[in-house]
């Protein structure tokens, strides 16, 4: 019996297959790096998970290469990865999102957004702690593009054409990105993208111009909310929104009751304006912000970056400055109003010189609570003055 000789091509092909199998085997054994591991090992780890990577500038979210578009279609070579992340580089590292990496990432970037995520059980997946919130990783579902302020709050989606900063990168404010305990790449599987997020994708929605023709019974309320949101964004007044809503409602089969139309328009209009007011307030008052529970907070700088700290369970403002002149002397008074969440507190009338001590808070009894701390009063006083000035000119 004659034994067949393998051709050089067959041996070459077999060798290549063995090399590829060995390479995959090695990659599959790469474990998640620990704290203080150099970024090049993190790049090797992410590469083993099938992610497309790009370098970012040090302590920055900006790409460190002139163009990263090609890495939405192909993954970087080992040579490119070594060039970007080798030699003890301080570069940040980013993962390209979408089909190339098989992930969609949702950025919950405020306390209100995190509360929404927890209330809807959206954090049971791979999770990264960021500068102010979380990046939640999900399986790539269809072709979802980047979106910002989903639902009117600080929730952003990174899909096709996007990327996210990944551990162990450093946030511009100084805090390190890190995988949440028990939520790393070797700890839990990728969750499916929740419907509550995916349904917000503009590509899945009926174009607005189609909605103006009227809708059926089960779609009326959601459609009206969407239309009112678009009218508010276009700068229409409440009266103009209501007039448009009546006209649109007449085309529905059957129409909504007028009272329900009015109630929906009022609710959406106020929600959008409150959201706009809160964003401008947070911008105007810098380090201070009002969280979704109505607490007065500030960002405190620590060695790990800026962290949110609660100051008080109320917010207050100087509603009116009163000058009393009897012809001999002038007396300055402040009229202060406040609220806890959506509940108004009684107005407090005081001499202006009494404002600094904050002893007037006792007039609100045990309802108004300051958090403990030697400098809390200083921050609360500072905020009230900034807040009052903002509201006066808003």
Order of alpha helices (4+ residues) and beta strands (2+ residues): alpha-alpha-beta-alpha-beta-beta-alpha-beta-beta-beta-beta-beta-alpha-alpha-alpha-alpha-alpha-beta-beta-beta-beta-beta-beta-alpha
